[in-house]
Amino acid sequence: MNDNRKNGEMVKLAVGSDHAGFELKKTCIDHLNGREGIEIEDIGVHGAESSDYPVVAHHAALGVAEGRYDRALLICGTGIGMSITANKQPGVRAALCHNLYTVKMARMHNDANILAFGSRVIGDGLAIEMVDLFLDTSFEGGRHKKRVDMIEPPRRL
């Protein structure tokens, strides 16, 4: 398991959804409960009643930015709203992914710290594979670090 332990500590992972992603979130959490080295925090929602994805996305993004979570998973119908919202927080690199290749590249080249995806776009099996790959893939650093550092907007032009 790459990148899942910091000096023997558990990796703190926030997992959140809106109503559209609620069932897939439960599936992912059930899967993650079988893995070692991960401390999961379910940040909502806790039912299939209509909900507002920005509330959950902001909670996850702020937690990642402040270091309360090492990484996060965000699930809504498409993943689009969650990723747009999470990326408003400085220090967050939320990647909207729909396949294994984009998850791998998001971690290796972009050091993505939040994975967003859509329950109406991918199925349970692919979601679980994507989550595992997101957790098990390390950032390559090197030439990519310079570019990741350039993501934050300049203070002045």
Beta strands, then each sheet from edge to edge (+ up, - down):
strand 1: 5-6
strand 2: 9-17
strand 3: 38-42
strand 4: 71-76
strand 5: 94-96
strand 6: 114-118
sheet 1: 1+ 2- 3-
sheet 2: 1+ 2- 4- 6- 5-
end
